[in-house]
Amino acid sequence: MQAPENIPDHLAPAAQAALSWINNARASEYSLTGLVGVDSIETAGEPFEFGLVLCDGEICAREQIYVIPDGDAFHFDFVDESEPDIPPLLDPPVGVRREWLDKQLDKHEFVLLLYYRGLW
Protein backbone atom coordinates (compact mmCIF):
# COMPACT_ATOMS: atom_id res chain seq x y z
CA MET A 1 0.00 0.00 0.00
CA GLN A 2 1.22 3.47 -0.86
CA ALA A 3 0.64 6.15 1.79
CA PRO A 4 -0.68 9.48 0.43
CA GLU A 5 2.75 11.10 0.63
CA ASN A 6 4.26 8.21 -1.38
CA ILE A 7 1.75 8.12 -4.24
CA PRO A 8 3.69 8.32 -7.53
CA ASP A 9 3.42 11.72 -9.21
CA HIS A 10 1.89 10.25 -12.39
CA LEU A 11 -0.97 8.69 -10.35
CA ALA A 12 -1.69 11.54 -7.91
CA PRO A 13 -4.11 13.46 -10.21
CA ALA A 14 -6.10 10.27 -10.91
CA ALA A 15 -6.20 9.37 -7.20
CA GLN A 16 -7.47 12.82 -6.20
CA ALA A 17 -10.03 12.85 -9.04
CA ALA A 18 -11.23 9.36 -8.03
CA LEU A 19 -11.60 10.52 -4.42
CA SER A 20 -13.73 13.48 -5.55
CA TRP A 21 -15.79 11.19 -7.81
CA ILE A 22 -16.51 8.76 -4.96
CA ASN A 23 -17.36 11.56 -2.52
CA ASN A 24 -19.77 13.11 -5.04
CA ALA A 25 -21.33 9.76 -5.99
CA ARG A 26 -21.86 8.69 -2.38
CA ALA A 27 -22.38 12.11 -0.75
CA SER A 28 -19.51 11.24 1.58
CA GLU A 29 -16.48 13.03 2.97
CA TYR A 30 -13.78 10.40 2.64
CA SER A 31 -10.09 11.24 2.86
CA LEU A 32 -7.54 9.29 0.86
CA THR A 33 -5.29 7.33 3.22
CA GLY A 34 -3.56 5.11 0.68
CA LEU A 35 -3.48 3.36 -2.69
CA VAL A 36 -3.31 -0.38 -3.30
CA GLY A 37 -2.11 -2.13 -6.44
CA VAL A 38 -0.16 0.73 -8.00
CA ASP A 39 3.25 -0.94 -8.24
CA SER A 40 2.57 -2.31 -11.72
CA ILE A 41 1.11 0.94 -13.15
CA GLU A 42 3.91 2.61 -15.10
CA THR A 43 1.92 5.28 -16.90
CA ALA A 44 -1.42 6.94 -16.30
CA GLY A 45 -1.98 7.42 -20.06
CA GLU A 46 -3.70 4.03 -20.54
CA PRO A 47 -6.73 2.65 -18.62
CA PHE A 48 -5.75 1.06 -15.33
CA GLU A 49 -7.15 -0.14 -12.02
CA PHE A 50 -6.18 0.66 -8.45
CA GLY A 51 -7.58 0.40 -4.95
CA LEU A 52 -8.24 3.47 -2.82
CA VAL A 53 -8.13 3.19 0.97
CA LEU A 54 -10.58 5.78 2.27
CA CYS A 55 -11.50 6.95 5.77
CA ASP A 56 -14.11 9.41 6.96
CA GLY A 57 -13.33 9.48 10.68
CA GLU A 58 -15.98 6.85 11.43
CA ILE A 59 -15.15 3.98 9.11
CA CYS A 60 -12.50 3.06 6.59
CA ALA A 61 -13.23 1.37 3.28
CA ARG A 62 -11.36 0.12 0.26
CA GLU A 63 -12.73 0.80 -3.21
CA GLN A 64 -11.34 -0.82 -6.35
CA ILE A 65 -11.62 1.70 -9.21
CA TYR A 66 -11.16 1.37 -12.98
CA VAL A 67 -9.62 4.58 -14.37
CA ILE A 68 -9.90 5.71 -17.98
CA PRO A 69 -7.74 8.76 -18.76
CA ASP A 70 -9.35 11.29 -21.12
CA GLY A 71 -6.88 14.11 -21.82
CA ASP A 72 -6.53 16.04 -18.55
CA ALA A 73 -9.67 14.40 -17.10
CA PHE A 74 -10.59 10.88 -16.02
CA HIS A 75 -13.61 8.59 -16.19
CA PHE A 76 -14.14 6.10 -13.37
CA ASP A 77 -16.07 2.94 -12.66
CA PHE A 78 -16.26 0.67 -9.63
CA VAL A 79 -14.70 -2.78 -10.04
CA ASP A 80 -16.42 -5.75 -8.46
CA GLU A 81 -13.93 -8.31 -7.19
CA SER A 82 -15.08 -11.81 -6.37
CA GLU A 83 -12.60 -12.20 -3.49
CA PRO A 84 -10.57 -9.04 -2.90
CA ASP A 85 -7.24 -9.27 -1.09
CA ILE A 86 -8.35 -6.47 1.23
CA PRO A 87 -12.03 -6.48 2.26
CA PRO A 88 -14.11 -3.46 1.16
CA LEU A 89 -15.07 -2.52 4.72
CA LEU A 90 -11.89 -2.43 6.70
CA ASP A 91 -13.61 -2.14 10.05
CA PRO A 92 -16.44 -4.57 10.85
CA PRO A 93 -19.90 -3.30 11.78
CA VAL A 94 -20.10 -2.24 15.43
CA GLY A 95 -22.31 -5.14 16.50
CA VAL A 96 -19.96 -7.73 15.02
CA ARG A 97 -16.89 -6.13 16.59
CA ARG A 98 -18.49 -5.95 20.02
CA GLU A 99 -19.63 -9.58 19.87
CA TRP A 100 -16.16 -10.75 18.84
CA LEU A 101 -14.49 -8.70 21.60
CA ASP A 102 -16.86 -10.07 24.23
CA LYS A 103 -16.05 -13.65 23.17
CA GLN A 104 -12.31 -12.99 23.26
CA LEU A 105 -12.49 -11.32 26.68
CA ASP A 106 -14.31 -14.38 28.02
CA LYS A 107 -11.29 -16.48 26.97
CA HIS A 108 -8.42 -14.11 27.80
CA GLU A 109 -7.51 -11.62 30.49
CA PHE A 110 -7.05 -8.82 27.92
CA VAL A 111 -7.10 -8.27 24.15
CA LEU A 112 -4.71 -6.01 22.26
CA LEU A 113 -6.09 -4.44 19.06
CA LEU A 114 -3.74 -2.89 16.53
CA TYR A 115 -5.10 -0.40 14.04
CA TYR A 116 -2.98 0.82 11.13
CA ARG A 117 -4.22 2.79 8.14
CA GLY A 118 -7.68 1.32 8.24
CA LEU A 119 -6.65 -2.28 8.87
CA TRP A 120 -6.99 -3.96 12.26
N, C-alpha and C positions, 0 to 999 in steps of 0.2 A: 504494500500500500504506500502511496506517495502522500505525504503530508502536504497541506496547502502551500507551504513555503518551498517545497521541493517539486512542485508540478512543473514539468518541462515547459519552456517558453512557448513552443509551438502548439501546446495543448491548452494553455491557460485561457485564451479567448473562448474556446469551445466549452471548457468546463464552466466558466462564468455564465456563458449564454445558456447552457443546459440548466444550471442552477436557477436562473431567472425563469426559464421555460417551465420548470417543475413548480416553482413557487406560484407562478401565474395560473398554471393548470389546476393546481390543488388548493389555491388560496391559502398557502402556507408561508411560513417565514423561516425556512431551513437555512442553515449556514453550511458551507462546504467544509468538511473536516478531512477529506482525503479522496484520492482516486485509486481505483483498483483496476488492474489489467492494462496498464499503459506502457509496460516495458517493451512490448512488441510493436507499438505504434511509432513508426519513424517519421511520418509526415502527416500533417492534418489536411492535406490537399485531397485525399481520397476518402470515401466513406469508411468509418471505423466504429468500434464499439468500446465503451469503457464503463466501469462502475463508479458511481458517485456515492460517497459515504456522507450522509447528511444528518445534522442534528438541529433540533429547534429548542433546546433547553429542557424539554420534557422527554422526548424519545429520540432515538437515532435510528436511521433506516439506510438501507443500501438500495440504490436503483441502478439497474443495468440499462444503459441508453445507447441507441444506435444514432450515430451522428453523420449527417450528410452535409459536407461543406458546399456553400453556394456563394462564391465570390467572397465578400467580407462577412457574410451572414451564414447561418447554419439552420438546418431542419433537423428535428429530433423525433424519435419514436421510442417507446418503451420496449424492451426486449424481455420476453417471457422465457425464463430458464426452467427446465424440468427439475433439475436439482442443483441450485447454485452452490458454489463453494462457501459463500458467506450468506447467511439467511437474510431475507429482505428486512425483517424487523430485528434489529440487533439487540433489543431489550425485550424480554417477554412481557406479555400483558401483566398488569399488577396482580391480579388474582392468582395467576400461575406462579409468579415469582414468590408470592407470600406462602402459597401452599408448599412449594419446594423448600423454602427456607425453614418452615415449621417442621417438615419431615427430617431435614438435616439436623436441626437443633435437638430433636428428640434422640438422635443417634450420637451426637457429638457435644462436647462441652461448649465449643464455639465454632463459627464458620467465618472464614476469611474470604471476602469477595474482592476481586481485582477488576477494575474498570479502566480500559485504555482505548481511547478513540472510538467509542461506541461499541466495543466488544467487551464482554465480561465472561 
